[in-house]
Amino acid sequence: MKRLAIIGDPEFNLGFRLAGVRDIFDVLSEEELVQIVERVLESEDIGVAVIKHEFLKKLPLALRRAVDESVEPTFVAVGAEGGAEEIREKIRKAIGVDLWK
């Protein structure tokens, strides 16, 4: 069974911790952000990675492209500009069907 991972700052991650999510990565610097995202991309155990939207914007272009194209794990940006449309598109891309139609 694939796991859920959370990538954000400690404040963003707090609610996920309280909900019992185990794979939580606290990002404290941009260098650490790159290392964590690369590690999650390479993980065979993680199926979905929730990332704070502003962190997604801080990734180097090549890494951001890899995140956008990744099917497993599927990255979902949450925050100011992320939202239902992005989640809808990620699900459609991952399974090939638009569940909202």
N, C-alpha and C positions, 0 to 999 in steps of 0.2 A: 504494500500500500504506500502510495506517495504521500509525502508530508507537505505541509504549508510552511513557508519561511516568510519572515517579516524583516524588512530592511528599512531602518529609519533612525532618527535620533531617539534618545531615551524617553523623551516626552511623548513622541509619536507611538513608540512601542509599548508604553505602559498599559493601555487598554487591552492589547493583545496578550500581554503577560497575565493580566487579570482574568482573561478568558481561557487561559490554560495552554496557549500556543507555546510549543517548546523550542522551535528553531527561530530564535529572535537574534538579530544582529544589530547592536548599537553602533552607529556610525558617529565618530568623533572628529574625523578629518577627511578631506577629499582623497588623500592617498589610501586611507582605510576603506573608503567607499569603493574605489576601484578594485581593491583586493577582495573585498566581500562579494561584490557582484560577480567577479571572475570565478570565485569559489562556488557560488550558488549555480552559475551557468554550467560548471563542470560536474556538479553533484547529480548522481543518478537517483538519489532518494527524494529529491524535491520535485513536486509536480506543479505547484503554484508559488510564485514569489510576489508578495505585496511589497511595493517600494514607495516611499514618500515621493510625490510628484516632483518636488523641487530637487530631489537628489537625482532623479532621472535626467533632468536638464543639465546637471553638473558633470555627467559622464562624458568622457572623450567620444568623439563622433563614431569611431569604429566600434567601440564597446556599446554605445547606445544602439547602433544598427544591429549588433548581435543580439541585444536584449529584445529589440522590436521583432526580430525574425525568429526568435526562439519559440518553439512550440512546447517543449518540455525541458526545463520548466517554463511555464507561461508566466510572464511578468505582468502585473497589474499595478498601474500607478494610482495612488489614492491621495487626495488632497485638493488643493485649490483648483487645479484645472483637470484633474482626472475625474472619472465619473462613470455613469451608466453606459454612455456611448462607447467609451474605451473598453469597458468590460464586455459589452456586447460584441465588439469587433474581435477581441481576443478569443472569446468563446467560438465565434464563427470560424476564425482562423484555425483554432485548435481541433475542432470536430467537423468542420466543413458544412455546418448547418446553422442558419440564423434562427435561433430559438424564439425570437420575438415576432416572427411572421406567422 
